[in-house]
Amino acid sequence: MAMGALALLAACGETRSPAPDGGGHGYLLFDPPSQQQGWELVDQLTTRSADKALIRTSGLADDGAKTMFIDFSGGCEAQAPFVAEARRAAQQLNIANVRCTETSPIS
């Protein structure tokens, strides 16, 4: 199962090495109007965010490549400022339905 997840991430263009695992995980899920806009959000957060070290991986969720995700260390509540920053960045890119969960989108 883990090998399948790694293969999926590699196929989806994941380019970051996982951050050190600080315990919990959070997953930002979002439905961009286009994959290009989704990757713009990922790029913005992985290069410009003050909390970019939290980001572990990113890619396409297991739902027909419509939903994208960003996996980060710490969990939704513990990293509320990062989640809020991601929502603001998504809004600027016209990406709606940003949600945070602690359940992996990859089966």
Gaussian input, Z-matrix of N, CA and C with variables (Angstrom, degrees):
# hf/3-21g

backbone

0 1
 N
 C     1     B1
 C     2     B2     1     A1
 N     3     B3     2     A2     1     D1
 C     4     B4     3     A3     2     D2
 C     5     B5     4     A4     3     D3
 N     6     B6     5     A5     4     D4
 C     7     B7     6     A6     5     D5
 C     8     B8     7     A7     6     D6
 N     9     B9     8     A8     7     D7
 C    10    B10     9     A9     8     D8
 C    11    B11    10    A10     9     D9
 N    12    B12    11    A11    10    D10
 C    13    B13    12    A12    11    D11
 C    14    B14    13    A13    12    D12
 N    15    B15    14    A14    13    D13
 C    16    B16    15    A15    14    D14
 C    17    B17    16    A16    15    D15
 N    18    B18    17    A17    16    D16
 C    19    B19    18    A18    17    D17
 C    20    B20    19    A19    18    D18
 N    21    B21    20    A20    19    D19
 C    22    B22    21    A21    20    D20
 C    23    B23    22    A22    21    D21
 N    24    B24    23    A23    22    D22
 C    25    B25    24    A24    23    D23
 C    26    B26    25    A25    24    D24
 N    27    B27    26    A26    25    D25
 C    28    B28    27    A27    26    D26
 C    29    B29    28    A28    27    D27
 N    30    B30    29    A29    28    D28
 C    31    B31    30    A30    29    D29
 C    32    B32    31    A31    30    D30
 N    33    B33    32    A32    31    D31
 C    34    B34    33    A33    32    D32
 C    35    B35    34    A34    33    D33
 N    36    B36    35    A35    34    D34
 C    37    B37    36    A36    35    D35
 C    38    B38    37    A37    36    D36
 N    39    B39    38    A38    37    D37
 C    40    B40    39    A39    38    D38
 C    41    B41    40    A40    39    D39
 N    42    B42    41    A41    40    D40
 C    43    B43    42    A42    41    D41
 C    44    B44    43    A43    42    D42
 N    45    B45    44    A44    43    D43
 C    46    B46    45    A45    44    D44
 C    47    B47    46    A46    45    D45
 N    48    B48    47    A47    46    D46
 C    49    B49    48    A48    47    D47
 C    50    B50    49    A49    48    D48
 N    51    B51    50    A50    49    D49
 C    52    B52    51    A51    50    D50
 C    53    B53    52    A52    51    D51
 N    54    B54    53    A53    52    D52
 C    55    B55    54    A54    53    D53
 C    56    B56    55    A55    54    D54
 N    57    B57    56    A56    55    D55
 C    58    B58    57    A57    56    D56
 C    59    B59    58    A58    57    D57
 N    60    B60    59    A59    58    D58
 C    61    B61    60    A60    59    D59
 C    62    B62    61    A61    60    D60
 N    63    B63    62    A62    61    D61
 C    64    B64    63    A63    62    D62
 C    65    B65    64    A64    63    D63
 N    66    B66    65    A65    64    D64
 C    67    B67    66    A66    65    D65
 C    68    B68    67    A67    66    D66
 N    69    B69    68    A68    67    D67
 C    70    B70    69    A69    68    D68
 C    71    B71    70    A70    69    D69
 N    72    B72    71    A71    70    D70
 C    73    B73    72    A72    71    D71
 C    74    B74    73    A73    72    D72
 N    75    B75    74    A74    73    D73
 C    76    B76    75    A75    74    D74
 C    77    B77    76    A76    75    D75
 N    78    B78    77    A77    76    D76
 C    79    B79    78    A78    77    D77
 C    80    B80    79    A79    78    D78
 N    81    B81    80    A80    79    D79
 C    82    B82    81    A81    80    D80
 C    83    B83    82    A82    81    D81
 N    84    B84    83    A83    82    D82
 C    85    B85    84    A84    83    D83
 C    86    B86    85    A85    84    D84
 N    87    B87    86    A86    85    D85
 C    88    B88    87    A87    86    D86
 C    89    B89    88    A88    87    D87
 N    90    B90    89    A89    88    D88
 C    91    B91    90    A90    89    D89
 C    92    B92    91    A91    90    D90
 N    93    B93    92    A92    91    D91
 C    94    B94    93    A93    92    D92
 C    95    B95    94    A94    93    D93
 N    96    B96    95    A95    94    D94
 C    97    B97    96    A96    95    D95
 C    98    B98    97    A97    96    D96
 N    99    B99    98    A98    97    D97
 C   100   B100    99    A99    98    D98
 C   101   B101   100   A100    99    D99
 N   102   B102   101   A101   100   D100
 C   103   B103   102   A102   101   D101
 C   104   B104   103   A103   102   D102
 N   105   B105   104   A104   103   D103
 C   106   B106   105   A105   104   D104
 C   107   B107   106   A106   105   D105
 N   108   B108   107   A107   106   D106
 C   109   B109   108   A108   107   D107
 C   110   B110   109   A109   108   D108
 N   111   B111   110   A110   109   D109
 C   112   B112   111   A111   110   D110
 C   113   B113   112   A112   111   D111
 N   114   B114   113   A113   112   D112
 C   115   B115   114   A114   113   D113
 C   116   B116   115   A115   114   D114
 N   117   B117   116   A116   115   D115
 C   118   B118   117   A117   116   D116
 C   119   B119   118   A118   117   D117
 N   120   B120   119   A119   118   D118
 C   121   B121   120   A120   119   D119
 C   122   B122   121   A121   120   D120
 N   123   B123   122   A122   121   D121
 C   124   B124   123   A123   122   D122
 C   125   B125   124   A124   123   D123
 N   126   B126   125   A125   124   D124
 C   127   B127   126   A126   125   D125
 C   128   B128   127   A127   126   D126
 N   129   B129   128   A128   127   D127
 C   130   B130   129   A129   128   D128
 C   131   B131   130   A130   129   D129
 N   132   B132   131   A131   130   D130
 C   133   B133   132   A132   131   D131
 C   134   B134   133   A133   132   D132
 N   135   B135   134   A134   133   D133
 C   136   B136   135   A135   134   D134
 C   137   B137   136   A136   135   D135
 N   138   B138   137   A137   136   D136
 C   139   B139   138   A138   137   D137
 C   140   B140   139   A139   138   D138
 N   141   B141   140   A140   139   D139
 C   142   B142   141   A141   140   D140
 C   143   B143   142   A142   141   D141
 N   144   B144   143   A143   142   D142
 C   145   B145   144   A144   143   D143
 C   146   B146   145   A145   144   D144
 N   147   B147   146   A146   145   D145
 C   148   B148   147   A147   146   D146
 C   149   B149   148   A148   147   D147
 N   150   B150   149   A149   148   D148
 C   151   B151   150   A150   149   D149
 C   152   B152   151   A151   150   D150
 N   153   B153   152   A152   151   D151
 C   154   B154   153   A153   152   D152
 C   155   B155   154   A154   153   D153
 N   156   B156   155   A155   154   D154
 C   157   B157   156   A156   155   D155
 C   158   B158   157   A157   156   D156
 N   159   B159   158   A158   157   D157
 C   160   B160   159   A159   158   D158
 C   161   B161   160   A160   159   D159
 N   162   B162   161   A161   160   D160
 C   163   B163   162   A162   161   D161
 C   164   B164   163   A163   162   D162
 N   165   B165   164   A164   163   D163
 C   166   B166   165   A165   164   D164
 C   167   B167   166   A166   165   D165
 N   168   B168   167   A167   166   D166
 C   169   B169   168   A168   167   D167
 C   170   B170   169   A169   168   D168
 N   171   B171   170   A170   169   D169
 C   172   B172   171   A171   170   D170
 C   173   B173   172   A172   171   D171
 N   174   B174   173   A173   172   D172
 C   175   B175   174   A174   173   D173
 C   176   B176   175   A175   174   D174
 N   177   B177   176   A176   175   D175
 C   178   B178   177   A177   176   D176
 C   179   B179   178   A178   177   D177
 N   180   B180   179   A179   178   D178
 C   181   B181   180   A180   179   D179
 C   182   B182   181   A181   180   D180
 N   183   B183   182   A182   181   D181
 C   184   B184   183   A183   182   D182
 C   185   B185   184   A184   183   D183
 N   186   B186   185   A185   184   D184
 C   187   B187   186   A186   185   D185
 C   188   B188   187   A187   186   D186
 N   189   B189   188   A188   187   D187
 C   190   B190   189   A189   188   D188
 C   191   B191   190   A190   189   D189
 N   192   B192   191   A191   190   D190
 C   193   B193   192   A192   191   D191
 C   194   B194   193   A193   192   D192
 N   195   B195   194   A194   193   D193
 C   196   B196   195   A195   194   D194
 C   197   B197   196   A196   195   D195
 N   198   B198   197   A197   196   D196
 C   199   B199   198   A198   197   D197
 C   200   B200   199   A199   198   D198
 N   201   B201   200   A200   199   D199
 C   202   B202   201   A201   200   D200
 C   203   B203   202   A202   201   D201
 N   204   B204   203   A203   202   D202
 C   205   B205   204   A204   203   D203
 C   206   B206   205   A205   204   D204
 N   207   B207   206   A206   205   D205
 C   208   B208   207   A207   206   D206
 C   209   B209   208   A208   207   D207
 N   210   B210   209   A209   208   D208
 C   211   B211   210   A210   209   D209
 C   212   B212   211   A211   210   D210
 N   213   B213   212   A212   211   D211
 C   214   B214   213   A213   212   D212
 C   215   B215   214   A214   213   D213
 N   216   B216   215   A215   214   D214
 C   217   B217   216   A216   215   D215
 C   218   B218   217   A217   216   D216
 N   219   B219   218   A218   217   D217
 C   220   B220   219   A219   218   D218
 C   221   B221   220   A220   219   D219
 N   222   B222   221   A221   220   D220
 C   223   B223   222   A222   221   D221
 C   224   B224   223   A223   222   D222
 N   225   B225   224   A224   223   D223
 C   226   B226   225   A225   224   D224
 C   227   B227   226   A226   225   D225
 N   228   B228   227   A227   226   D226
 C   229   B229   228   A228   227   D227
 C   230   B230   229   A229   228   D228
 N   231   B231   230   A230   229   D229
 C   232   B232   231   A231   230   D230
 C   233   B233   232   A232   231   D231
 N   234   B234   233   A233   232   D232
 C   235   B235   234   A234   233   D233
 C   236   B236   235   A235   234   D234
 N   237   B237   236   A236   235   D235
 C   238   B238   237   A237   236   D236
 C   239   B239   238   A238   237   D237
 N   240   B240   239   A239   238   D238
 C   241   B241   240   A240   239   D239
 C   242   B242   241   A241   240   D240
 N   243   B243   242   A242   241   D241
 C   244   B244   243   A243   242   D242
 C   245   B245   244   A244   243   D243
 N   246   B246   245   A245   244   D244
 C   247   B247   246   A246   245   D245
 C   248   B248   247   A247   246   D246
 N   249   B249   248   A248   247   D247
 C   250   B250   249   A249   248   D248
 C   251   B251   250   A250   249   D249
 N   252   B252   251   A251   250   D250
 C   253   B253   252   A252   251   D251
 C   254   B254   253   A253   252   D252
 N   255   B255   254   A254   253   D253
 C   256   B256   255   A255   254   D254
 C   257   B257   256   A256   255   D255
 N   258   B258   257   A257   256   D256
 C   259   B259   258   A258   257   D257
 C   260   B260   259   A259   258   D258
 N   261   B261   260   A260   259   D259
 C   262   B262   261   A261   260   D260
 C   263   B263   262   A262   261   D261
 N   264   B264   263   A263   262   D262
 C   265   B265   264   A264   263   D263
 C   266   B266   265   A265   264   D264
 N   267   B267   266   A266   265   D265
 C   268   B268   267   A267   266   D266
 C   269   B269   268   A268   267   D267
 N   270   B270   269   A269   268   D268
 C   271   B271   270   A270   269   D269
 C   272   B272   271   A271   270   D270
 N   273   B273   272   A272   271   D271
 C   274   B274   273   A273   272   D272
 C   275   B275   274   A274   273   D273
 N   276   B276   275   A275   274   D274
 C   277   B277   276   A276   275   D275
 C   278   B278   277   A277   276   D276
 N   279   B279   278   A278   277   D277
 C   280   B280   279   A279   278   D278
 C   281   B281   280   A280   279   D279
 N   282   B282   281   A281   280   D280
 C   283   B283   282   A282   281   D281
 C   284   B284   283   A283   282   D282
 N   285   B285   284   A284   283   D283
 C   286   B286   285   A285   284   D284
 C   287   B287   286   A286   285   D285
 N   288   B288   287   A287   286   D286
 C   289   B289   288   A288   287   D287
 C   290   B290   289   A289   288   D288
 N   291   B291   290   A290   289   D289
 C   292   B292   291   A291   290   D290
 C   293   B293   292   A292   291   D291
 N   294   B294   293   A293   292   D292
 C   295   B295   294   A294   293   D293
 C   296   B296   295   A295   294   D294
 N   297   B297   296   A296   295   D295
 C   298   B298   297   A297   296   D296
 C   299   B299   298   A298   297   D297
 N   300   B300   299   A299   298   D298
 C   301   B301   300   A300   299   D299
 C   302   B302   301   A301   300   D300
 N   303   B303   302   A302   301   D301
 C   304   B304   303   A303   302   D302
 C   305   B305   304   A304   303   D303
 N   306   B306   305   A305   304   D304
 C   307   B307   306   A306   305   D305
 C   308   B308   307   A307   306   D306
 N   309   B309   308   A308   307   D307
 C   310   B310   309   A309   308   D308
 C   311   B311   310   A310   309   D309
 N   312   B312   311   A311   310   D310
 C   313   B313   312   A312   311   D311
 C   314   B314   313   A313   312   D312
 N   315   B315   314   A314   313   D313
 C   316   B316   315   A315   314   D314
 C   317   B317   316   A316   315   D315
 N   318   B318   317   A317   316   D316
 C   319   B319   318   A318   317   D317
 C   320   B320   319   A319   318   D318

   B1=1.4428
   B2=1.5253
   B3=1.3158
   B4=1.4616
   B5=1.5216
   B6=1.3179
   B7=1.4639
   B8=1.5175
   B9=1.3401
   B10=1.4573
   B11=1.5127
   B12=1.3217
   B13=1.4680
   B14=1.5155
   B15=1.3228
   B16=1.4633
   B17=1.5179
   B18=1.3276
   B19=1.4639
   B20=1.5186
   B21=1.3348
   B22=1.4591
   B23=1.5176
   B24=1.3107
   B25=1.4615
   B26=1.5184
   B27=1.3107
   B28=1.4641
   B29=1.5213
   B30=1.3170
   B31=1.4612
   B32=1.5159
   B33=1.3109
   B34=1.4614
   B35=1.5182
   B36=1.2978
   B37=1.4524
   B38=1.5125
   B39=1.2970
   B40=1.4639
   B41=1.5217
   B42=1.3248
   B43=1.4534
   B44=1.5197
   B45=1.3160
   B46=1.4613
   B47=1.5145
   B48=1.2974
   B49=1.4531
   B50=1.5200
   B51=1.3219
   B52=1.4561
   B53=1.5220
   B54=1.3120
   B55=1.4606
   B56=1.5216
   B57=1.3057
   B58=1.4609
   B59=1.5269
   B60=1.3042
   B61=1.4553
   B62=1.5156
   B63=1.3284
   B64=1.4502
   B65=1.5130
   B66=1.3085
   B67=1.4499
   B68=1.5081
   B69=1.3329
   B70=1.4516
   B71=1.5116
   B72=1.3072
   B73=1.4645
   B74=1.5125
   B75=1.3033
   B76=1.4531
   B77=1.5097
   B78=1.3106
   B79=1.4563
   B80=1.5160
   B81=1.3196
   B82=1.4537
   B83=1.5165
   B84=1.3084
   B85=1.4568
   B86=1.5151
   B87=1.3201
   B88=1.4607
   B89=1.5201
   B90=1.3346
   B91=1.4583
   B92=1.5235
   B93=1.3303
   B94=1.4633
   B95=1.5252
   B96=1.3412
   B97=1.4662
   B98=1.5332
   B99=1.3289
   B100=1.4654
   B101=1.5283
   B102=1.3247
   B103=1.4649
   B104=1.5223
   B105=1.3240
   B106=1.4647
   B107=1.5245
   B108=1.3363
   B109=1.4648
   B110=1.5244
   B111=1.3203
   B112=1.4595
   B113=1.5148
   B114=1.3277
   B115=1.4636
   B116=1.5209
   B117=1.3330
   B118=1.4702
   B119=1.5202
   B120=1.3402
   B121=1.4641
   B122=1.5275
   B123=1.3233
   B124=1.4662
   B125=1.5230
   B126=1.3303
   B127=1.4641
   B128=1.5240
   B129=1.3175
   B130=1.4666
   B131=1.5235
   B132=1.3142
   B133=1.4641
   B134=1.5287
   B135=1.3308
   B136=1.4666
   B137=1.5205
   B138=1.3221
   B139=1.4632
   B140=1.5210
   B141=1.3345
   B142=1.4642
   B143=1.5200
   B144=1.3102
   B145=1.4603
   B146=1.5266
   B147=1.3212
   B148=1.4663
   B149=1.5283
   B150=1.3318
   B151=1.4642
   B152=1.5268
   B153=1.3286
   B154=1.4652
   B155=1.5283
   B156=1.3173
   B157=1.4699
   B158=1.5264
   B159=1.3250
   B160=1.4610
   B161=1.5236
   B162=1.3228
   B163=1.4591
   B164=1.5209
   B165=1.3385
   B166=1.4613
   B167=1.5274
   B168=1.2989
   B169=1.4604
   B170=1.5170
   B171=1.3154
   B172=1.4610
   B173=1.5163
   B174=1.3127
   B175=1.4585
   B176=1.5043
   B177=1.3208
   B178=1.4535
   B179=1.5203
   B180=1.3231
   B181=1.4611
   B182=1.5288
   B183=1.3135
   B184=1.4666
   B185=1.5227
   B186=1.3110
   B187=1.4668
   B188=1.5271
   B189=1.2949
   B190=1.4457
   B191=1.5166
   B192=1.3128
   B193=1.4737
   B194=1.5211
   B195=1.3313
   B196=1.4637
   B197=1.5245
   B198=1.3099
   B199=1.4564
   B200=1.5222
   B201=1.3250
   B202=1.4625
   B203=1.5259
   B204=1.3298
   B205=1.4583
   B206=1.5171
   B207=1.3291
   B208=1.4585
   B209=1.5203
   B210=1.3216
   B211=1.4651
   B212=1.5251
   B213=1.3278
   B214=1.4643
   B215=1.5157
   B216=1.3085
   B217=1.4619
   B218=1.5200
   B219=1.3206
   B220=1.4480
   B221=1.5041
   B222=1.3035
   B223=1.4515
   B224=1.5204
   B225=1.3225
   B226=1.4695
   B227=1.5249
   B228=1.3123
   B229=1.4684
   B230=1.5221
   B231=1.3233
   B232=1.4659
   B233=1.5268
   B234=1.3135
   B235=1.4698
   B236=1.5313
   B237=1.3190
   B238=1.4720
   B239=1.5307
   B240=1.3382
   B241=1.4761
   B242=1.5345
   B243=1.3319
   B244=1.4627
   B245=1.5257
   B246=1.3251
   B247=1.4659
   B248=1.5284
   B249=1.3241
   B250=1.4711
   B251=1.5265
   B252=1.3289
   B253=1.4683
   B254=1.5280
   B255=1.3208
   B256=1.4637
   B257=1.5268
   B258=1.3196
   B259=1.4742
   B260=1.5263
   B261=1.3270
   B262=1.4786
   B263=1.5264
   B264=1.3205
   B265=1.4687
   B266=1.5272
   B267=1.3224
   B268=1.4638
   B269=1.5267
   B270=1.3206
   B271=1.4629
   B272=1.5295
   B273=1.3226
   B274=1.4672
   B275=1.5243
   B276=1.3201
   B277=1.4657
   B278=1.5272
   B279=1.3369
   B280=1.4735
   B281=1.5235
   B282=1.3147
   B283=1.4595
   B284=1.5214
   B285=1.3198
   B286=1.4640
   B287=1.5316
   B288=1.2981
   B289=1.4603
   B290=1.5297
   B291=1.3224
   B292=1.4656
   B293=1.5241
   B294=1.3059
   B295=1.4626
   B296=1.5187
   B297=1.3145
   B298=1.4576
   B299=1.5224
   B300=1.3052
   B301=1.4559
   B302=1.5273
   B303=1.3020
   B304=1.4575
   B305=1.5270
   B306=1.3323
   B307=1.4582
   B308=1.5216
   B309=1.3108
   B310=1.4630
   B311=1.5262
   B312=1.3355
   B313=1.4607
   B314=1.5257
   B315=1.3133
   B316=1.4656
   B317=1.5169
   B318=1.3242
   B319=1.4671
   B320=1.5040
   A1=110.16
   A2=118.65
   A3=120.79
   A4=111.03
   A5=117.24
   A6=120.01
   A7=110.06
   A8=117.82
   A9=120.94
   A10=111.32
   A11=116.83
   A12=120.84
   A13=110.36
   A14=117.44
   A15=120.48
   A16=110.99
   A17=116.92
   A18=120.12
   A19=110.41
   A20=117.10
   A21=120.79
   A22=110.47
   A23=117.64
   A24=120.57
   A25=111.03
   A26=117.17
   A27=119.80
   A28=110.45
   A29=116.91
   A30=120.69
   A31=112.02
   A32=117.39
   A33=121.46
   A34=112.71
   A35=118.36
   A36=120.33
   A37=114.82
   A38=119.19
   A39=121.63
   A40=107.86
   A41=115.87
   A42=118.83
   A43=113.63
   A44=118.97
   A45=120.62
   A46=110.24
   A47=115.95
   A48=120.87
   A49=107.63
   A50=117.15
   A51=118.35
   A52=112.36
   A53=115.28
   A54=121.33
   A55=108.11
   A56=117.57
   A57=119.13
   A58=109.80
   A59=116.32
   A60=120.88
   A61=109.56
   A62=116.15
   A63=121.03
   A64=113.24
   A65=118.49
   A66=120.73
   A67=111.38
   A68=117.30
   A69=121.02
   A70=112.50
   A71=113.79
   A72=121.36
   A73=108.41
   A74=115.24
   A75=121.73
   A76=107.32
   A77=115.39
   A78=120.66
   A79=108.12
   A80=115.91
   A81=120.66
   A82=106.49
   A83=116.73
   A84=122.10
   A85=107.64
   A86=116.88
   A87=120.13
   A88=109.50
   A89=114.55
   A90=122.57
   A91=108.80
   A92=117.45
   A93=119.53
   A94=111.38
   A95=117.11
   A96=119.88
   A97=111.59
   A98=116.45
   A99=121.58
   A100=107.79
   A101=115.60
   A102=118.36
   A103=110.51
   A104=117.33
   A105=120.05
   A106=110.28
   A107=117.20
   A108=119.75
   A109=110.63
   A110=117.01
   A111=120.37
   A112=111.85
   A113=116.25
   A114=119.21
   A115=111.06
   A116=117.72
   A117=120.10
   A118=110.56
   A119=116.51
   A120=119.83
   A121=110.18
   A122=116.78
   A123=120.54
   A124=109.76
   A125=116.65
   A126=120.88
   A127=111.39
   A128=115.70
   A129=119.15
   A130=110.98
   A131=117.22
   A132=120.08
   A133=112.34
   A134=117.70
   A135=119.63
   A136=113.02
   A137=117.89
   A138=119.21
   A139=113.61
   A140=117.75
   A141=119.26
   A142=115.27
   A143=117.14
   A144=119.83
   A145=111.06
   A146=115.73
   A147=120.17
   A148=110.45
   A149=116.31
   A150=121.69
   A151=112.55
   A152=117.98
   A153=120.75
   A154=113.14
   A155=118.38
   A156=120.81
   A157=112.17
   A158=117.89
   A159=121.31
   A160=112.24
   A161=116.77
   A162=121.18
   A163=110.08
   A164=114.37
   A165=120.78
   A166=110.55
   A167=118.12
   A168=122.94
   A169=109.29
   A170=115.55
   A171=121.54
   A172=107.40
   A173=116.14
   A174=118.61
   A175=112.23
   A176=114.69
   A177=122.77
   A178=108.85
   A179=116.31
   A180=121.17
   A181=109.60
   A182=116.03
   A183=122.39
   A184=112.03
   A185=118.86
   A186=119.23
   A187=111.15
   A188=116.81
   A189=120.24
   A190=113.19
   A191=117.30
   A192=123.83
   A193=113.37
   A194=117.82
   A195=120.58
   A196=110.38
   A197=117.31
   A198=122.46
   A199=109.61
   A200=115.16
   A201=120.92
   A202=108.34
   A203=116.55
   A204=119.78
   A205=111.10
   A206=113.72
   A207=122.77
   A208=105.89
   A209=116.74
   A210=123.52
   A211=106.83
   A212=116.33
   A213=119.64
   A214=110.83
   A215=115.89
   A216=122.58
   A217=110.56
   A218=115.40
   A219=120.42
   A220=117.14
   A221=120.41
   A222=121.45
   A223=113.25
   A224=115.69
   A225=122.62
   A226=113.35
   A227=117.34
   A228=119.83
   A229=111.66
   A230=116.52
   A231=120.18
   A232=111.96
   A233=116.94
   A234=120.85
   A235=111.04
   A236=116.82
   A237=121.85
   A238=113.23
   A239=120.83
   A240=119.11
   A241=112.64
   A242=117.39
   A243=120.77
   A244=110.43
   A245=116.76
   A246=121.22
   A247=109.95
   A248=117.37
   A249=121.20
   A250=110.67
   A251=117.22
   A252=120.91
   A253=110.34
   A254=116.94
   A255=121.03
   A256=110.88
   A257=116.82
   A258=119.95
   A259=111.09
   A260=117.18
   A261=120.28
   A262=110.70
   A263=116.67
   A264=120.60
   A265=110.66
   A266=117.01
   A267=120.97
   A268=110.81
   A269=116.38
   A270=120.20
   A271=110.39
   A272=117.65
   A273=121.17
   A274=111.81
   A275=117.13
   A276=122.06
   A277=112.12
   A278=116.96
   A279=122.80
   A280=112.44
   A281=116.02
   A282=121.91
   A283=107.29
   A284=115.23
   A285=120.86
   A286=110.38
   A287=114.77
   A288=123.15
   A289=112.56
   A290=116.66
   A291=120.87
   A292=107.28
   A293=116.18
   A294=120.16
   A295=109.18
   A296=114.54
   A297=120.58
   A298=108.72
   A299=115.50
   A300=121.43
   A301=108.38
   A302=115.97
   A303=119.99
   A304=110.51
   A305=115.59
   A306=122.63
   A307=108.64
   A308=116.96
   A309=121.13
   A310=111.52
   A311=117.08
   A312=120.41
   A313=112.73
   A314=117.14
   A315=121.55
   A316=108.48
   A317=115.11
   A318=118.59
   A319=111.94
   D1=-45.88
   D2=-179.97
   D3=-64.14
   D4=-36.88
   D5=179.02
   D6=-64.80
   D7=-38.14
   D8=177.62
   D9=-63.42
   D10=-39.89
   D11=178.39
   D12=-65.48
   D13=-41.10
   D14=178.34
   D15=-65.33
   D16=-39.37
   D17=178.30
   D18=-65.13
   D19=-40.88
   D20=178.16
   D21=-62.33
   D22=-44.82
   D23=179.86
   D24=-63.45
   D25=-40.85
   D26=178.82
   D27=-64.52
   D28=-39.50
   D29=179.93
   D30=-69.35
   D31=-25.57
   D32=-176.59
   D33=-91.26
   D34=2.11
   D35=175.46
   D36=90.48
   D37=18.32
   D38=178.50
   D39=-62.59
   D40=127.85
   D41=-173.98
   D42=-120.62
   D43=-6.72
   D44=-176.86
   D45=-96.30
   D46=145.74
   D47=171.03
   D48=-77.54
   D49=144.52
   D50=179.68
   D51=-58.66
   D52=139.21
   D53=175.15
   D54=-72.98
   D55=159.65
   D56=175.65
   D57=-56.86
   D58=138.33
   D59=-177.65
   D60=-79.61
   D61=114.52
   D62=-178.62
   D63=-91.74
   D64=15.83
   D65=179.76
   D66=122.16
   D67=-85.91
   D68=-177.92
   D69=-89.52
   D70=172.64
   D71=175.47
   D72=-128.69
   D73=148.11
   D74=169.80
   D75=-127.23
   D76=152.33
   D77=179.55
   D78=-130.46
   D79=118.31
   D80=171.68
   D81=-86.11
   D82=123.73
   D83=177.10
   D84=-111.86
   D85=140.46
   D86=179.93
   D87=-154.42
   D88=153.77
   D89=-177.27
   D90=-116.32
   D91=86.70
   D92=-178.01
   D93=-71.22
   D94=151.33
   D95=175.68
   D96=-60.51
   D97=-29.67
   D98=175.78
   D99=-144.93
   D100=157.02
   D101=177.44
   D102=-63.12
   D103=-32.07
   D104=178.62
   D105=-59.27
   D106=-44.87
   D107=178.50
   D108=-65.34
   D109=-36.94
   D110=177.28
   D111=-62.59
   D112=-44.21
   D113=178.97
   D114=-68.76
   D115=-29.41
   D116=175.02
   D117=-63.01
   D118=-41.02
   D119=177.40
   D120=-63.93
   D121=-46.57
   D122=178.47
   D123=-57.69
   D124=-46.68
   D125=-179.37
   D126=-61.27
   D127=-44.31
   D128=-179.52
   D129=-60.30
   D130=-44.70
   D131=-177.95
   D132=-72.44
   D133=-35.47
   D134=-177.63
   D135=-79.91
   D136=-16.88
   D137=-179.17
   D138=-110.79
   D139=-27.72
   D140=-172.47
   D141=-115.47
   D142=-17.25
   D143=-176.56
   D144=-68.76
   D145=139.80
   D146=174.54
   D147=-63.39
   D148=-24.74
   D149=-178.72
   D150=-102.79
   D151=23.60
   D152=-175.67
   D153=-59.26
   D154=-24.38
   D155=179.04
   D156=-66.79
   D157=-16.58
   D158=178.33
   D159=-73.41
   D160=-25.98
   D161=-172.21
   D162=-71.66
   D163=128.19
   D164=-179.59
   D165=-98.00
   D166=-55.63
   D167=-178.33
   D168=-149.72
   D169=171.69
   D170=174.70
   D171=-151.34
   D172=161.41
   D173=179.38
   D174=168.75
   D175=-159.64
   D176=179.64
   D177=-100.65
   D178=136.59
   D179=178.88
   D180=-77.24
   D181=169.71
   D182=-178.34
   D183=-83.42
   D184=57.18
   D185=179.88
   D186=-138.03
   D187=37.00
   D188=-179.81
   D189=85.24
   D190=21.60
   D191=175.51
   D192=66.31
   D193=27.35
   D194=175.49
   D195=-93.67
   D196=-42.58
   D197=-178.04
   D198=-93.15
   D199=137.39
   D200=176.38
   D201=-111.50
   D202=163.67
   D203=-179.81
   D204=-143.06
   D205=158.18
   D206=169.45
   D207=-128.63
   D208=121.47
   D209=178.91
   D210=-94.03
   D211=127.58
   D212=-179.61
   D213=-135.57
   D214=156.21
   D215=-179.61
   D216=-78.69
   D217=142.22
   D218=169.60
   D219=110.77
   D220=-24.82
   D221=-179.77
   D222=90.72
   D223=161.95
   D224=-173.79
   D225=-63.19
   D226=-49.97
   D227=-178.18
   D228=-70.31
   D229=-41.29
   D230=-177.54
   D231=-65.63
   D232=-28.02
   D233=-177.87
   D234=-115.72
   D235=39.00
   D236=-178.44
   D237=-53.94
   D238=-39.35
   D239=177.97
   D240=-62.55
   D241=-39.07
   D242=177.84
   D243=-65.50
   D244=-43.13
   D245=178.99
   D246=-61.38
   D247=-43.07
   D248=178.44
   D249=-63.42
   D250=-41.43
   D251=177.89
   D252=-62.12
   D253=-42.75
   D254=179.52
   D255=-63.11
   D256=-40.34
   D257=178.54
   D258=-64.57
   D259=-40.93
   D260=177.59
   D261=-63.74
   D262=-44.88
   D263=179.50
   D264=-63.00
   D265=-40.67
   D266=178.75
   D267=-63.79
   D268=-41.67
   D269=179.46
   D270=-60.70
   D271=-40.47
   D272=178.58
   D273=-64.04
   D274=-27.27
   D275=179.18
   D276=-95.55
   D277=9.06
   D278=-178.83
   D279=60.37
   D280=36.75
   D281=175.97
   D282=-102.21
   D283=119.43
   D284=-177.28
   D285=-102.30
   D286=174.40
   D287=173.82
   D288=60.79
   D289=43.50
   D290=175.03
   D291=-81.48
   D292=126.63
   D293=-179.99
   D294=-138.51
   D295=158.09
   D296=-178.98
   D297=-120.83
   D298=135.22
   D299=178.69
   D300=-141.57
   D301=164.15
   D302=175.57
   D303=-110.56
   D304=15.83
   D305=176.63
   D306=-106.43
   D307=127.42
   D308=-177.63
   D309=-61.99
   D310=136.27
   D311=176.32
   D312=-81.44
   D313=-1.90
   D314=179.98
   D315=-107.00
   D316=123.93
   D317=-178.72
   D318=-89.80

